[in-house]
Structure formats: C-alpha cells, structure tokens
C-alpha cells in the first residue's frame, strides 16, 4: 500500500515538473556583473494574490543565494510610482539598484472562471529600470476564462540602461496551480540569473 502511495506521489511530481519548459533565454554580451545594494522584485500581474506569491517566492530564492532583495508590493505604492521623480526618490531611499520583472507574455485559455492575470503596460521612462514600474495593468485573461498554458517572461534591469540585460521565457501548464507555478518559476529564474553571472 505504501509503495503504491509513493508511486502515485512520484508520478504527480513528475507530471508537475514536466508541465514547464524553458522556451528562450538571452544575456546581453555587454553586461558586466556588478555588486548591487538591493534588488527589487516586480510581478506585473494584476491579481493581488498571484502577484504576492511570485514576488515573495522570488525574494526568498534571492535571499537564499545571499542577495539582498525586496518585494515591490510591500515597498512601492501608487504614490511612489506616480511620477518619475517620486519613483527615483523611493528607489534611492530603498537603495534599489536593480529589478527582476516577472510578467505574462502569452496564454491559451478555455472557457471557465479564473483569477485575472495581466501583463504590465508601462510608460517608458529612460532612467534604467525605472520604466518597468510606471503605468497600469492590461488584462490578458480572466473573468470567464482559465489559463491552461502560459508563457511567462522574466527580465533583469539595472540603472545603466532602459533595456533588459537578461531575459528568459518559460512555458507552464497552469490549471489553477498558482502556488506551485510561483515557487517553481521564481526558483528557476534565480538559478538562471546566478548561472548567467547576472547576480
């Protein structure tokens, strides 16, 4: 009985692991690894619970690697992100030099009810990573839809340029398992950032 139970658990874990894959990854050939005082994590996802899951798990993964990191949802409010000046002031106050941005690039859906996911619609601001914060959210799924397959994009910015120095796109079978996705996605991203010598 225990053997059968263990087999069922292993099969479940294998199916979860096989439910994701790396579609693409890129590192700027001009990037040179730096020492950052603090790295912020920003999930451009409008569903509050999912956003917090992604940001919390990414911060934990970064801290486990010895990198000082903070979530955006706890440290940047709407007032901070209202103008370029207020955003720069807040980033300076928090000693944030870089940001890891998580967003939804593309998804496939079937008809049913689900939380709303969105990709950020930022207003360009040519101050390094600052432009990824400003702007609202653009819904791409939600209401009477369930995201079954999503292409999830992650980018790394610092203050030097207004374009990312690194990005990666993963594909996941969602099926409502947001907690697993948040932990797996953020963990893979942090490991990839370390392996690519971005952090």
Buried (B, 14 or more C-beta within 10 A) or exposed (E): EEEEEEEEEEEEEEEBEEBBEEBEBEBBEEBEEEEBEBBBBBBBBBBEEBBBBBBBBBBBBBBEEEBBBBBBBEBBEEEBBEEBEBBBEBBEEBEBBBBBBBBBBBBBBEEEEBBBBBBBEBEEBEBBBBBBBBBEBEBBBBEEBBBBBBBBBBBBBBBBBBEBBBBBBBBBBBBEEBEBBBBBBBBBBBEBBBEBEBB
